[in-house]
Amino acid sequence: MGRLFLLGIVCLTGTLAMASTQSKQGIVQRTKIPGEYIMSFKTADNVRTMGQFAASLKEPGLELMSRESDGSVKVLLSRPTDNGYKTLVLVKENSVDRFTWQSLSRNNQYIKVQPNYRYTGDLKEDDTPIVDPNMDPRIEEQYHHDVMGNTQVWSLLDTTNKIIVAVTDDGVALDHEDLKANIFTNPNEIPGNSIDDDNNGYVDDVQGWNFVKNNNDPRPPSTWNSHGTHVAGIVAATKDNGVGIAGTASQVAMIMPLNFAGGGGFTSAIVAETYRYAADNGADIITTSYRIDGFVGDEAVEEAIGYVYDKGLIHFNSAGNGSQDSPRRKAFEELILVCNTIADDGSKTDIKSSSSNYGEGIDVCAPGEGAGGILSTLPGNKYGRMGGTSMASPNAAAVAALIWSQNPTWTRDMVVAQLLGSTDNIDSVNTKYVGKLGSGRVNSLRALTENLESPQLKLIKESKGGKVKKGAKALNLRFTHRLDPKTVIADHFVLTGPQGAVSVSIARPYKMGSDYVALSTDILDPGSYSLSIDSGLTDPFGASVAGNKSISFSVE
């Protein structure tokens, strides 16, 4: 009876057994893992263990759910809501007969259920093969450092404050000569005593975690190739140690290695648990370089991304290598999506890579290609080149780490505003992509030495794009840099038209990954309109919108 019930509620989700997304890299498939489900419940408190979950539901017979040694039931995350928490639980079929599923489904705290999806295909966002992994590494071949201003900013740094950057990938070579000094160590865990000293649910998680194998060894399965090791080196390969290369933020960044893909991983539950771990265990920034378009609509992943955002972290993800305008991943407005530009010693510098996605949802660009790729670390104390948005994301994340290390009292929103507001405009060498490359290409020197000007409104358009036309009911407002989400409320916008005042509301929450402020309005008739913005609309530093506070536009 339990099995039939569970199959029934999964069918009600209306999901397909297999879905796929395709780009230049090929097809990524999403399939249901037989017998594995993710259930969500309303709980009064932050639930971290199955014992707490069983107590929260207050259902007879659920005490068995606290016995999680066999891994059949696991709390993935518990995210705050307006009136409590939303708790996601992974349930494997071998536990079905032991629990009263009908009782669970009828509990007034039950919300819904989804399959645990497995994502297969090449999800990494590097589209340039490794070139000669045995080459002699030379920092002068890391052309992106000069382009981004890194070489100029390194001597200015106060290296006291360290920023923890979680690399969610296929693992990181912990003993690499150029990385080992900058691998994060959990100060609350005693190595090798087989005890969960900090009571976070992970035994001996001294230097990250392997969520694929569920152990404390986050190293990659390959001894010669590792996407995650390459990403980690871009961020934090040790500077001035006499070997190899230098990471963009090597003096201030510590890498938290989180293996969620190496060795057959990448399920909804693994991704959710990985992001929750990073947010709960000290990470300030996450960089992910994987193809996430297929994740849109996966509630477990969406909740995990939201969980990270709610915790105040900055979460970067590659924009994608599909040469697509406005990719599906734009739906994740909690993420900073990074497009890929070229950095070389020639005339191609700052040109968008031909494979990089662009358009709506793309927040910023960073070097991810040039002279065969970005030179970085590989297992076995080797070095090699890879290229793609996979390499651009950690470069942008590293600049954010530089900013935060020098301004440790700043909030996430301040750091993001500074990062995106201090970029170099690269429209002149990308004339086909004007307005489609986010705020520009990151510049670490400007980010650390310049103060942002007050934000200004730069564009009003109908939500579907283009000019505002008769019958429109929504407006998109673009500003020169990011606003403080707490101040993006309807009270700060006054719209008047031919018939007088027009009702305005915020169409969807404004977040750090939002391209624009989305307003819902009454139906707009043809004529002249005026939008007034009061001083309560500010950036995260408290600066009010500057310029003409009353903007006129026409509805055709």
C-alpha positions in Angstrom: 0.0 0.0 0.0 2.9 2.4 0.9 4.6 1.8 -2.5 1.3 2.3 -4.5 0.7 5.6 -2.6 4.2 6.9 -3.2 4.0 6.1 -6.9 0.7 7.9 -7.0 1.9 11.1 -5.5 5.0 11.2 -7.8 2.7 10.8 -10.8 0.8 13.9 -9.6 3.9 16.0 -10.0 3.4 15.8 -13.8 7.1 15.4 -14.4 8.5 13.5 -17.4 10.6 10.4 -16.9 13.3 12.0 -19.0 14.1 15.6 -20.1 17.0 17.1 -21.9 18.7 20.3 -22.8 21.0 20.8 -25.6 23.8 23.2 -26.4 27.0 23.2 -28.5 28.4 20.8 -25.9 25.7 18.2 -26.5 22.8 16.9 -24.6 22.3 16.9 -20.8 19.7 14.4 -19.7 17.5 14.5 -16.6 16.1 11.2 -15.5 14.2 10.1 -12.4 16.3 7.9 -10.1 14.1 4.8 -9.4 12.9 4.6 -5.8 14.3 8.0 -4.7 12.1 11.0 -3.9 12.4 14.4 -2.3 9.5 15.4 -0.1 8.9 18.9 1.3 7.1 19.8 4.6 6.3 22.9 6.6 8.1 22.8 9.9 8.0 25.3 12.8 11.8 25.1 13.4 15.0 24.8 11.5 15.3 21.0 11.0 18.8 19.5 10.7 18.4 15.9 11.7 15.8 13.2 11.1 15.1 13.1 14.8 14.2 16.7 14.7 12.1 16.1 11.7 10.2 13.3 13.3 9.5 15.4 16.4 8.4 18.3 14.2 5.7 16.3 12.4 4.3 14.8 15.7 3.1 11.7 13.9 2.8 8.3 15.7 5.3 5.7 14.3 7.7 8.2 12.8 10.4 7.6 15.4 12.0 5.2 13.0 12.8 8.1 10.7 15.5 9.2 13.2 17.5 6.1 12.4 19.5 7.4 9.4 22.5 5.2 9.5 21.4 3.3 6.4 21.0 6.6 4.5 17.5 5.7 3.4 16.1 9.0 4.7 18.0 12.3 5.0 17.2 16.0 5.7 18.6 18.0 2.8 17.9 21.5 4.0 15.5 23.6 6.0 14.8 27.1 4.5 13.1 29.9 6.4 9.7 31.1 5.1 7.3 33.8 6.2 5.8 31.5 8.8 8.4 28.9 9.7 10.6 26.7 7.5 10.3 24.6 4.4 12.1 21.3 5.0 13.3 19.0 2.2 13.8 15.3 2.9 15.4 12.7 0.6 13.6 9.3 0.9 14.9 6.1 -0.7 12.5 3.3 -1.6 14.0 0.8 0.7 12.5 2.8 3.5 9.0 2.9 2.1 7.7 -0.2 3.8 8.9 0.9 7.2 7.0 4.2 7.3 3.3 5.2 7.1 3.3 7.1 3.8 -0.4 7.8 3.9 0.0 9.4 7.3 2.8 11.6 6.0 0.8 12.7 3.0 -2.2 13.6 5.1 -0.1 15.5 7.6 -1.0 19.2 7.4 2.7 20.0 7.2 3.2 18.0 4.0 3.6 20.2 0.8 4.6 18.1 -2.2 7.0 15.4 -3.5 9.3 15.3 -6.5 11.6 12.6 -8.0 15.3 12.8 -7.1 16.7 13.5 -10.6 20.0 12.4 -12.0 21.7 14.7 -14.5 24.0 13.1 -17.0 26.1 14.3 -19.9 29.0 16.6 -19.9 27.8 19.3 -17.6 31.2 21.1 -17.2 31.4 24.4 -19.0 34.9 24.1 -20.5 35.0 23.8 -24.2 38.8 23.9 -24.8 40.7 20.7 -24.2 43.7 20.6 -21.9 46.9 21.5 -23.7 50.1 19.7 -22.7 49.5 19.2 -19.0 53.3 18.8 -18.5 54.2 22.2 -19.7 56.3 24.5 -17.6 54.0 26.9 -16.0 54.8 30.6 -16.2 52.8 33.4 -14.6 53.5 35.7 -17.6 51.3 33.4 -19.7 48.3 34.1 -17.4 47.3 37.0 -19.6 44.1 37.6 -17.7 46.0 39.0 -14.7 47.0 42.2 -16.6 43.7 42.5 -18.3 41.8 42.4 -15.0 44.2 44.6 -13.1 45.3 41.8 -10.8 49.0 42.5 -11.1 48.4 46.1 -10.1 46.2 45.3 -7.1 48.2 42.6 -5.4 50.6 44.9 -3.8 47.8 47.0 -2.3 46.1 44.2 -0.4 45.7 43.8 3.3 45.9 40.0 3.6 44.5 39.8 7.1 41.0 38.9 6.2 40.5 35.5 4.4 37.5 34.8 2.3 36.3 31.2 1.9 35.4 30.3 -1.6 33.5 27.0 -2.0 34.4 25.2 -5.3 31.5 22.9 -6.1 32.9 20.7 -8.8 34.4 17.2 -9.5 36.9 17.6 -6.6 40.1 19.5 -5.8 43.7 18.1 -5.6 44.3 18.9 -1.9 48.1 18.2 -2.1 48.9 20.2 -5.2 52.0 22.2 -4.7 50.3 25.4 -5.7 47.0 24.8 -3.8 47.7 23.1 -0.5 48.6 26.3 1.3 45.2 27.8 0.4 42.9 24.9 1.2 40.4 25.7 3.9 40.7 23.7 7.1 37.7 23.3 9.4 38.9 24.7 12.7 36.2 22.8 14.7 37.0 19.3 13.5 39.8 17.1 14.8 41.4 15.2 12.0 41.2 11.4 12.0 39.3 10.8 15.2 36.2 9.4 13.4 34.0 11.8 15.5 31.7 14.6 14.3 33.4 17.1 16.6 31.4 20.2 15.4 28.1 18.3 15.2 27.4 19.4 11.7 26.5 15.8 10.5 29.8 15.2 8.7 32.5 13.1 10.4 36.1 14.4 10.0 35.2 17.0 7.3 38.5 18.7 7.8 39.0 19.9 4.3 35.6 19.8 2.6 33.4 16.8 1.7 32.7 14.3 -1.1 28.9 14.3 -1.5 29.1 11.6 -4.3 30.8 9.0 -2.1 29.6 10.6 1.2 33.0 10.7 2.8 35.6 13.3 3.8 37.9 12.9 0.7 36.9 15.6 -1.8 39.8 14.9 -4.2 38.9 14.2 -7.8 38.7 10.6 -9.1 41.1 11.3 -11.9 44.9 11.6 -11.1 45.6 13.6 -14.2 42.6 15.7 -15.1 40.2 17.7 -12.8 37.9 20.5 -13.8 37.5 21.5 -10.1 41.3 21.6 -9.5 41.6 23.9 -12.5 38.8 26.1 -11.2 40.4 26.2 -7.7 43.8 27.3 -9.2 42.2 30.2 -11.0 40.9 31.5 -7.7 43.7 30.7 -5.3 46.8 29.1 -6.7 49.5 30.4 -4.3 51.4 33.5 -5.3 55.1 34.0 -4.7 55.8 30.4 -3.6 58.4 29.8 -6.2 56.4 27.3 -8.3 53.6 27.4 -10.9 51.2 30.2 -11.2 49.1 32.7 -9.2 45.4 32.7 -8.6 43.5 36.0 -8.9 42.7 36.1 -5.2 45.6 33.9 -3.9 46.6 36.2 -1.1 43.1 36.3 0.5 41.0 33.4 -0.7 40.8 29.9 0.9 39.3 27.1 -1.1 36.6 24.9 0.4 36.6 21.7 -1.9 33.1 20.3 -2.3 32.9 17.3 -4.7 29.4 17.0 -6.0 30.1 15.6 -9.5 33.3 13.5 -9.6 32.7 9.8 -9.9 29.1 9.7 -11.0 27.3 12.3 -8.9 25.0 15.2 -9.8 21.6 14.4 -8.5 19.0 16.8 -7.2 19.7 15.7 -3.6 23.5 15.9 -4.0 23.3 19.4 -5.4 20.9 20.6 -2.7 23.0 19.1 0.1 26.2 20.5 -1.3 24.9 24.1 -1.4 23.4 23.8 2.0 26.7 22.5 3.4 28.6 25.5 1.9 26.2 28.0 3.3 26.2 26.4 6.8 29.9 25.7 7.2 31.7 29.0 6.6 31.7 29.7 2.9 31.4 33.3 1.8 31.3 32.7 -1.9 30.4 29.7 -4.1 31.6 29.2 -7.6 29.9 26.6 -9.8 30.9 26.0 -13.4 28.3 23.6 -14.6 25.4 23.6 -17.1 22.3 24.4 -15.0 19.7 25.2 -17.6 18.2 21.7 -17.0 17.9 22.5 -13.3 15.2 25.1 -14.0 12.0 23.7 -12.5 13.8 21.3 -10.2 12.4 22.5 -6.9 15.1 20.8 -4.8 17.8 22.7 -6.6 15.8 25.9 -6.7 15.3 25.8 -2.9 19.0 25.1 -2.4 20.0 28.1 -4.5 17.5 30.2 -2.5 18.9 28.9 0.7 22.4 30.1 -0.2 21.0 33.5 -1.1 19.1 33.8 2.1 22.3 33.1 4.0 24.0 36.1 2.4 26.6 34.3 0.3 27.5 35.3 -3.3 26.9 32.5 -5.7 28.5 32.6 -9.1 27.7 30.3 -12.0 29.1 30.1 -15.5 26.8 31.7 -18.1 27.1 28.7 -20.4 28.9 27.7 -23.6 25.9 27.3 -25.9 26.2 30.6 -27.8 22.7 31.3 -26.7 20.9 34.6 -26.2 19.2 34.7 -22.8 19.7 31.1 -21.6 17.1 29.3 -19.4 19.3 29.7 -16.4 18.4 33.4 -16.3 15.5 32.2 -14.1 17.9 31.8 -11.2 18.0 35.5 -10.1 19.9 34.6 -6.9 23.0 33.7 -9.0 25.6 35.9 -10.7 26.0 34.5 -14.2 29.4 35.1 -15.8 30.0 35.2 -19.5 33.4 34.5 -21.1 35.8 36.9 -22.7 39.2 36.5 -24.3 42.4 37.6 -22.6 45.5 37.3 -24.7 48.6 39.2 -25.7 47.1 40.3 -29.0 44.1 42.0 -30.5 41.4 39.7 -29.2 41.4 40.9 -25.6 37.8 41.5 -24.2 36.1 40.0 -27.2 33.2 37.7 -26.1 34.1 34.1 -26.7 32.2 32.7 -29.6 30.8 29.9 -27.5 29.7 32.0 -24.5 26.0 32.7 -23.8 24.9 36.3 -23.5 21.8 38.4 -23.1 19.2 38.6 -20.4 20.3 37.1 -17.1 24.0 37.5 -17.7 25.4 39.7 -15.0 29.1 40.2 -15.7 31.9 39.0 -17.9 35.4 37.7 -17.0 38.3 36.2 -18.9 37.9 32.5 -19.5 39.8 32.0 -22.7 43.0 33.1 -24.5 46.2 31.6 -25.9 44.5 28.2 -25.8 42.7 28.7 -22.6 43.4 29.8 -19.0 46.5 28.4 -17.4 45.8 26.8 -14.1 46.4 23.8 -11.8 45.8 20.1 -12.5 46.3 17.0 -10.3 49.8 15.6 -9.8 51.4 19.0 -9.5 50.7 19.6 -13.2 49.4 22.6 -15.0 47.4 23.0 -18.2 44.9 25.2 -20.1 41.1 25.0 -20.2 38.7 27.6 -21.6 35.1 28.4 -21.3 32.6 30.1 -19.0 33.8 27.5 -16.5 37.0 29.5 -16.2 35.3 32.9 -16.3 33.1 32.2 -13.2 36.0 31.6 -10.8 37.8 34.7 -12.1 34.7 36.8 -11.2 34.3 35.0 -7.9 38.0 35.8 -7.1 37.5 39.5 -7.7 34.5 39.4 -5.3 36.8 37.7 -2.8 39.3 40.5 -3.2 36.6 43.2 -2.6 35.2 41.4 0.5 38.6 40.8 2.0 39.4 44.5 2.0 35.9 45.4 3.2 35.0 42.7 5.7 32.1 44.6 7.2 30.3 44.9 3.9 27.2 42.8 3.1 26.8 40.5 0.1 24.8 43.2 -1.6 27.5 45.8 -1.2 30.2 43.5 -2.6 28.0 42.5 -5.6 27.2 46.2 -6.3 30.8 47.1 -6.2 31.9 44.2 -8.4 29.3 44.9 -11.1 29.6 48.7 -10.8 33.4 48.8 -11.3 33.6 46.8 -14.5 35.1 47.9 -17.9 32.7 48.6 -20.7 33.6 46.2 -23.6 30.8 47.2 -26.0 33.3 48.8 -28.5 34.8 45.4 -29.3 31.5 43.5 -29.1 29.2 45.6 -31.3 26.9 42.7 -31.9 26.3 42.2 -28.2 25.8 45.8 -26.9 23.7 45.6 -23.8 23.9 41.8 -23.7 27.2 41.3 -21.7 26.0 42.3 -18.3 27.7 45.2 -16.6 31.0 44.6 -18.5 34.3 42.8 -17.8 35.5 42.6 -14.2 38.4 44.9 -13.1 39.9 44.1 -9.8 41.9 47.4 -9.6 38.9 49.6 -10.2 36.8 47.4 -7.8 39.3 48.1 -4.9 40.2 51.7 -5.6 37.0 53.4 -7.0 33.8 54.5 -5.2 30.6 53.9 -7.0 28.6 56.8 -8.3 25.0 57.0 -7.4 22.8 54.7 -9.5 20.9 56.1 -12.4 17.9 54.9 -14.4 19.2 54.1 -17.9 16.3 52.3 -19.7 12.5 51.8 -19.5 11.0 49.2 -21.7 8.0 46.9 -21.8 8.7 43.5 -20.1 8.6 41.7 -23.4 11.3 43.9 -24.8 11.5 46.9 -27.0 9.4 50.1 -26.8 6.4 50.4 -24.6 3.3 49.7 -26.7 -0.4 50.1 -26.2 -1.9 47.6 -23.9 1.3 47.0 -21.9 0.8 46.0 -18.3 4.5 45.7 -17.2 7.6 47.8 -17.3 11.3 46.8 -16.8 13.5 49.5 -15.3 17.3 49.1 -15.8 19.8 51.0 -13.6 23.5 51.7 -14.0 24.3 49.4 -11.1 22.6 47.2 -8.5 20.0 48.5 -6.0 19.4 47.6 -2.4 16.7 45.0 -2.6 15.1 46.2 0.6 14.4 49.5 -1.0 12.8 48.2 -4.2 9.2 48.6 -3.1 6.2 50.1 -5.0 6.0 53.1 -2.7 9.2 54.6 -4.3 7.7 54.6 -7.8 4.9 57.0 -9.0 3.6 56.6 -12.5 1.2 59.1 -14.1 -0.3 59.1 -17.6 -2.9 60.8 -19.7 -5.7 59.8 -17.3 -3.7 60.6 -14.1 -2.2 58.2 -11.6 -1.4 54.7 -12.7 -1.3 51.8 -10.2 2.2 50.3 -9.8 3.4 47.2 -8.0 6.6 45.1 -7.9 6.1 42.2 -10.3 8.6 39.9 -8.7 11.2 40.2 -5.9 14.3 42.1 -6.9 17.5 40.2 -6.1 21.3 40.6 -6.6 21.0 38.6 -9.8 18.1 40.6 -11.2 18.8 42.6 -14.4 16.1 45.0 -13.8 13.2 46.2 -11.6 10.0 44.6 -12.9 6.9 46.7 -12.4 3.3 45.6 -12.9 0.9 48.4 -14.0 -2.6 49.1 -15.0 -3.1 48.7 -18.8 -1.2 51.5 -20.5 -3.1 53.5 -23.1 -1.3 55.5 -25.8 0.1 58.8 -24.7 2.8 60.5 -22.6 3.8 59.1 -19.2 6.0 60.2 -16.4 7.7 57.9 -13.9 8.9 59.6 -10.7 11.4 57.9 -8.3 11.8 59.2 -4.8 15.0 59.2 -2.6 14.0 56.1 -0.8 15.2 53.9 -3.7 19.0 53.4 -3.0 21.9 51.2 -3.8 23.3 49.0 -1.0 25.5 51.8 0.2 22.5 54.1 0.8 23.1 56.3 -2.3 19.8 57.5 -3.8 19.1 57.3 -7.5 20.7 60.3 -9.2 19.8 62.3 -12.2 16.4 63.3 -13.3 14.0 61.8 -10.8 11.1 62.2 -13.2 11.5 60.3 -16.5 9.1 60.7 -19.4 8.3 58.1 -22.0 5.7 57.5 -24.6 3.3 54.6 -25.1 2.7 54.0 -28.8 
